[in-house]
Each structure stands twice: as structure tokens, then as C-alpha cells.
Amino acid sequence: MSHANEARMQTLHDTNTNHPSGENIDPELYQLKIQLAAIQEQQRLQTLMIKQFQQQLKVYQQKRNHVENE
């Protein structure tokens, strides 16, 4: 998990447990925010994986083209 999302989730947790009124905020809203943070982290990781795969594919294609041209 990225540092930014860890910090976001910790902030959500702190907000929920230290609400000024002394009560927890709506648990459903809190859970939805946690789920959103998790989905955003998944998207970030998927984007990184896609970039890595594209780079691997590019290198493979370059090697293959080089071999075919010899």
C-alpha cells in the first residue's frame, strides 16, 4: 500500500475514533471511505503493473525484431 493511502486510511480511522462530538461518525460512511481508499490503491497498483507489462512487451518486441533482422 502506498504511503499516501496508508496516511489517508489512518486519517479516516483517526477521524472516526476522535470525532469532536465524542461519537463515531456514521459507520457506513466510514466503511465506504475505507473501501474507496482501497480501490484507489488497487487502481494505482494496476496502473504500475500495466506500465511494467508494456515495458516488458516493448523490450521483447525489440529483441525479436533484432533477431529477425540478423
Distance bins in CASP14 RR format, pairs under 12 A and 6 or more apart:
PFRMAT RR
TARGET T0000
AUTHOR 0000-0000-0000
RMODE 2
METHOD distances of the structure
MODEL  1
1 7 0 0 0 0 1 0 0 0 0 0 0
1 8 0 0 0 0 1 0 0 0 0 0 0
1 9 1 0 0 1 0 0 0 0 0 0 0
1 10 0 0 0 0 0 1 0 0 0 0 0
1 37 0 0 0 0 1 0 0 0 0 0 0
1 38 0 0 0 0 1 0 0 0 0 0 0
1 40 0 0 0 0 0 1 0 0 0 0 0
1 41 1 0 1 0 0 0 0 0 0 0 0
1 42 0 0 0 0 1 0 0 0 0 0 0
1 44 0 0 0 0 1 0 0 0 0 0 0
1 45 0 0 0 0 1 0 0 0 0 0 0
2 8 0 0 0 0 1 0 0 0 0 0 0
2 9 0 0 0 0 0 1 0 0 0 0 0
2 37 0 0 0 0 0 1 0 0 0 0 0
2 38 0 0 0 0 0 1 0 0 0 0 0
2 40 0 0 0 0 1 0 0 0 0 0 0
2 41 1 0 0 1 0 0 0 0 0 0 0
2 42 0 0 0 0 0 1 0 0 0 0 0
2 43 0 0 0 0 0 1 0 0 0 0 0
2 44 1 0 0 1 0 0 0 0 0 0 0
2 45 0 0 0 0 1 0 0 0 0 0 0
2 47 0 0 0 0 0 1 0 0 0 0 0
2 48 0 0 0 0 1 0 0 0 0 0 0
3 9 0 0 0 0 0 1 0 0 0 0 0
3 10 0 0 0 0 0 1 0 0 0 0 0
3 41 0 0 0 0 0 1 0 0 0 0 0
3 44 0 0 0 0 0 1 0 0 0 0 0
4 10 0 0 0 0 0 1 0 0 0 0 0
4 11 0 0 0 0 0 1 0 0 0 0 0
4 37 0 0 0 0 1 0 0 0 0 0 0
4 40 0 0 0 0 1 0 0 0 0 0 0
4 41 0 0 0 0 1 0 0 0 0 0 0
4 44 0 0 0 0 1 0 0 0 0 0 0
5 11 0 0 0 0 0 1 0 0 0 0 0
5 12 0 0 0 0 0 1 0 0 0 0 0
5 33 0 0 0 0 0 1 0 0 0 0 0
5 34 0 0 0 0 0 1 0 0 0 0 0
5 36 0 0 0 0 0 1 0 0 0 0 0
5 37 1 0 1 0 0 0 0 0 0 0 0
5 38 1 0 0 1 0 0 0 0 0 0 0
5 39 0 0 0 0 0 1 0 0 0 0 0
5 40 1 0 0 1 0 0 0 0 0 0 0
5 41 1 0 1 0 0 0 0 0 0 0 0
5 42 0 0 0 0 1 0 0 0 0 0 0
5 43 0 0 0 0 0 1 0 0 0 0 0
5 44 1 0 0 1 0 0 0 0 0 0 0
5 45 0 0 0 0 1 0 0 0 0 0 0
6 12 0 0 0 0 0 1 0 0 0 0 0
6 13 0 0 0 0 0 1 0 0 0 0 0
6 37 0 0 0 0 1 0 0 0 0 0 0
6 38 0 0 0 0 0 1 0 0 0 0 0
6 41 0 0 0 0 1 0 0 0 0 0 0
7 13 0 0 0 0 0 1 0 0 0 0 0
7 14 0 0 0 0 0 1 0 0 0 0 0
7 37 0 0 0 0 1 0 0 0 0 0 0
7 41 0 0 0 0 0 1 0 0 0 0 0
8 14 0 0 0 0 0 1 0 0 0 0 0
8 15 0 0 0 0 0 1 0 0 0 0 0
8 33 0 0 0 0 1 0 0 0 0 0 0
8 34 0 0 0 0 1 0 0 0 0 0 0
8 36 0 0 0 0 1 0 0 0 0 0 0
8 37 1 0 1 0 0 0 0 0 0 0 0
8 38 0 0 0 0 0 1 0 0 0 0 0
8 39 0 0 0 0 0 1 0 0 0 0 0
8 40 0 0 0 0 1 0 0 0 0 0 0
8 41 0 0 0 0 1 0 0 0 0 0 0
8 44 0 0 0 0 0 1 0 0 0 0 0
9 15 0 0 0 0 0 1 0 0 0 0 0
9 16 0 0 0 0 0 1 0 0 0 0 0
9 30 0 0 0 0 0 1 0 0 0 0 0
9 31 0 0 0 0 0 1 0 0 0 0 0
9 33 0 0 0 0 1 0 0 0 0 0 0
9 34 1 0 0 1 0 0 0 0 0 0 0
9 35 0 0 0 0 0 1 0 0 0 0 0
9 36 0 0 0 0 0 1 0 0 0 0 0
9 37 1 0 1 0 0 0 0 0 0 0 0
9 38 1 0 0 1 0 0 0 0 0 0 0
9 39 0 0 0 0 0 1 0 0 0 0 0
9 40 0 0 0 0 0 1 0 0 0 0 0
9 41 0 0 0 0 1 0 0 0 0 0 0
10 16 0 0 0 0 0 1 0 0 0 0 0
10 17 0 0 0 0 0 1 0 0 0 0 0
10 18 0 0 0 0 0 1 0 0 0 0 0
10 34 0 0 0 0 0 1 0 0 0 0 0
10 37 0 0 0 0 0 1 0 0 0 0 0
11 17 0 0 0 0 0 1 0 0 0 0 0
11 18 0 0 0 0 0 1 0 0 0 0 0
11 30 0 0 0 0 0 1 0 0 0 0 0
11 33 0 0 0 0 1 0 0 0 0 0 0
11 34 0 0 0 0 0 1 0 0 0 0 0
11 37 0 0 0 0 1 0 0 0 0 0 0
12 18 0 0 0 0 0 1 0 0 0 0 0
12 19 0 0 0 0 0 1 0 0 0 0 0
12 24 0 0 0 0 0 1 0 0 0 0 0
12 25 0 0 0 0 1 0 0 0 0 0 0
12 27 0 0 0 0 0 1 0 0 0 0 0
12 29 0 0 0 0 1 0 0 0 0 0 0
12 30 1 0 0 1 0 0 0 0 0 0 0
12 31 0 0 0 0 1 0 0 0 0 0 0
12 32 0 0 0 0 0 1 0 0 0 0 0
12 33 1 0 1 0 0 0 0 0 0 0 0
12 34 1 0 0 1 0 0 0 0 0 0 0
12 35 0 0 0 0 0 1 0 0 0 0 0
12 36 0 0 0 0 1 0 0 0 0 0 0
12 37 1 0 0 1 0 0 0 0 0 0 0
12 38 0 0 0 0 0 1 0 0 0 0 0
13 19 0 0 0 0 0 1 0 0 0 0 0
13 24 0 0 0 0 0 1 0 0 0 0 0
13 25 0 0 0 0 0 1 0 0 0 0 0
13 30 0 0 0 0 1 0 0 0 0 0 0
13 31 0 0 0 0 0 1 0 0 0 0 0
13 33 0 0 0 0 1 0 0 0 0 0 0
13 34 0 0 0 0 1 0 0 0 0 0 0
13 37 0 0 0 0 0 1 0 0 0 0 0
14 24 0 0 0 0 0 1 0 0 0 0 0
14 25 0 0 0 0 0 1 0 0 0 0 0
14 30 0 0 0 0 0 1 0 0 0 0 0
15 21 0 0 0 0 0 1 0 0 0 0 0
15 22 0 0 0 0 0 1 0 0 0 0 0
15 23 0 0 0 0 0 1 0 0 0 0 0
15 24 0 0 0 0 1 0 0 0 0 0 0
15 25 1 0 0 1 0 0 0 0 0 0 0
15 26 0 0 0 0 0 1 0 0 0 0 0
15 29 0 0 0 0 0 1 0 0 0 0 0
15 30 0 0 0 0 1 0 0 0 0 0 0
15 33 0 0 0 0 1 0 0 0 0 0 0
15 34 0 0 0 0 0 1 0 0 0 0 0
16 22 0 0 0 0 0 1 0 0 0 0 0
16 23 0 0 0 0 1 0 0 0 0 0 0
16 24 1 0 1 0 0 0 0 0 0 0 0
16 25 1 0 1 0 0 0 0 0 0 0 0
16 26 0 0 0 0 1 0 0 0 0 0 0
16 27 0 0 0 0 1 0 0 0 0 0 0
16 28 0 0 0 0 0 1 0 0 0 0 0
16 29 0 0 0 0 1 0 0 0 0 0 0
16 30 1 0 1 0 0 0 0 0 0 0 0
16 31 0 0 0 0 1 0 0 0 0 0 0
16 32 0 0 0 0 0 1 0 0 0 0 0
16 33 0 0 0 0 1 0 0 0 0 0 0
16 34 0 0 0 0 1 0 0 0 0 0 0
17 23 0 0 0 0 0 1 0 0 0 0 0
17 24 1 0 0 1 0 0 0 0 0 0 0
17 25 0 0 0 0 1 0 0 0 0 0 0
17 27 0 0 0 0 0 1 0 0 0 0 0
17 30 0 0 0 0 1 0 0 0 0 0 0
18 24 0 0 0 0 1 0 0 0 0 0 0
18 25 0 0 0 0 0 1 0 0 0 0 0
19 25 1 0 1 0 0 0 0 0 0 0 0
19 26 0 0 0 0 0 1 0 0 0 0 0
19 27 0 0 0 0 0 1 0 0 0 0 0
19 29 0 0 0 0 0 1 0 0 0 0 0
19 30 0 0 0 0 1 0 0 0 0 0 0
23 30 0 0 0 0 0 1 0 0 0 0 0
24 30 1 0 0 1 0 0 0 0 0 0 0
24 31 0 0 0 0 0 1 0 0 0 0 0
25 31 0 0 0 0 0 1 0 0 0 0 0
25 32 0 0 0 0 0 1 0 0 0 0 0
25 33 0 0 0 0 1 0 0 0 0 0 0
25 34 0 0 0 0 0 1 0 0 0 0 0
26 32 0 0 0 0 1 0 0 0 0 0 0
26 33 0 0 0 0 0 1 0 0 0 0 0
27 33 0 0 0 0 0 1 0 0 0 0 0
27 34 0 0 0 0 0 1 0 0 0 0 0
28 34 0 0 0 0 0 1 0 0 0 0 0
28 35 0 0 0 0 0 1 0 0 0 0 0
29 35 0 0 0 0 0 1 0 0 0 0 0
29 36 0 0 0 0 0 1 0 0 0 0 0
30 36 0 0 0 0 0 1 0 0 0 0 0
30 37 0 0 0 0 0 1 0 0 0 0 0
31 37 0 0 0 0 0 1 0 0 0 0 0
31 38 0 0 0 0 0 1 0 0 0 0 0
32 38 0 0 0 0 0 1 0 0 0 0 0
32 39 0 0 0 0 0 1 0 0 0 0 0
33 39 0 0 0 0 0 1 0 0 0 0 0
33 40 0 0 0 0 0 1 0 0 0 0 0
34 40 0 0 0 0 0 1 0 0 0 0 0
34 41 0 0 0 0 0 1 0 0 0 0 0
35 41 0 0 0 0 0 1 0 0 0 0 0
35 42 0 0 0 0 0 1 0 0 0 0 0
36 42 0 0 0 0 0 1 0 0 0 0 0
36 43 0 0 0 0 0 1 0 0 0 0 0
37 43 0 0 0 0 0 1 0 0 0 0 0
37 44 0 0 0 0 0 1 0 0 0 0 0
38 44 0 0 0 0 0 1 0 0 0 0 0
38 45 0 0 0 0 0 1 0 0 0 0 0
39 45 0 0 0 0 0 1 0 0 0 0 0
39 46 0 0 0 0 0 1 0 0 0 0 0
40 46 0 0 0 0 0 1 0 0 0 0 0
40 47 0 0 0 0 0 1 0 0 0 0 0
41 47 0 0 0 0 0 1 0 0 0 0 0
41 48 0 0 0 0 0 1 0 0 0 0 0
42 48 0 0 0 0 0 1 0 0 0 0 0
42 49 0 0 0 0 0 1 0 0 0 0 0
43 49 0 0 0 0 0 1 0 0 0 0 0
43 50 0 0 0 0 0 1 0 0 0 0 0
44 50 0 0 0 0 0 1 0 0 0 0 0
44 51 0 0 0 0 0 1 0 0 0 0 0
45 51 0 0 0 0 0 1 0 0 0 0 0
45 52 0 0 0 0 0 1 0 0 0 0 0
46 52 0 0 0 0 0 1 0 0 0 0 0
46 53 0 0 0 0 0 1 0 0 0 0 0
47 53 0 0 0 0 0 1 0 0 0 0 0
47 54 0 0 0 0 0 1 0 0 0 0 0
48 54 0 0 0 0 0 1 0 0 0 0 0
48 55 0 0 0 0 0 1 0 0 0 0 0
49 55 0 0 0 0 0 1 0 0 0 0 0
49 56 0 0 0 0 0 1 0 0 0 0 0
50 56 0 0 0 0 0 1 0 0 0 0 0
50 57 0 0 0 0 0 1 0 0 0 0 0
51 57 0 0 0 0 0 1 0 0 0 0 0
51 58 0 0 0 0 0 1 0 0 0 0 0
52 58 0 0 0 0 0 1 0 0 0 0 0
52 59 0 0 0 0 0 1 0 0 0 0 0
53 59 0 0 0 0 0 1 0 0 0 0 0
53 60 0 0 0 0 0 1 0 0 0 0 0
54 60 0 0 0 0 0 1 0 0 0 0 0
54 61 0 0 0 0 0 1 0 0 0 0 0
55 61 0 0 0 0 0 1 0 0 0 0 0
55 62 0 0 0 0 0 1 0 0 0 0 0
56 62 0 0 0 0 0 1 0 0 0 0 0
56 63 0 0 0 0 0 1 0 0 0 0 0
57 63 0 0 0 0 0 1 0 0 0 0 0
57 64 0 0 0 0 0 1 0 0 0 0 0
58 64 0 0 0 0 0 1 0 0 0 0 0
58 65 0 0 0 0 0 1 0 0 0 0 0
59 65 0 0 0 0 0 1 0 0 0 0 0
59 66 0 0 0 0 0 1 0 0 0 0 0
60 66 0 0 0 0 0 1 0 0 0 0 0
60 67 0 0 0 0 0 1 0 0 0 0 0
61 67 0 0 0 0 0 1 0 0 0 0 0
61 68 0 0 0 0 0 1 0 0 0 0 0
62 68 0 0 0 0 0 1 0 0 0 0 0
62 69 0 0 0 0 0 1 0 0 0 0 0
63 69 0 0 0 0 0 1 0 0 0 0 0
63 70 0 0 0 0 0 1 0 0 0 0 0
64 70 0 0 0 0 0 1 0 0 0 0 0
END
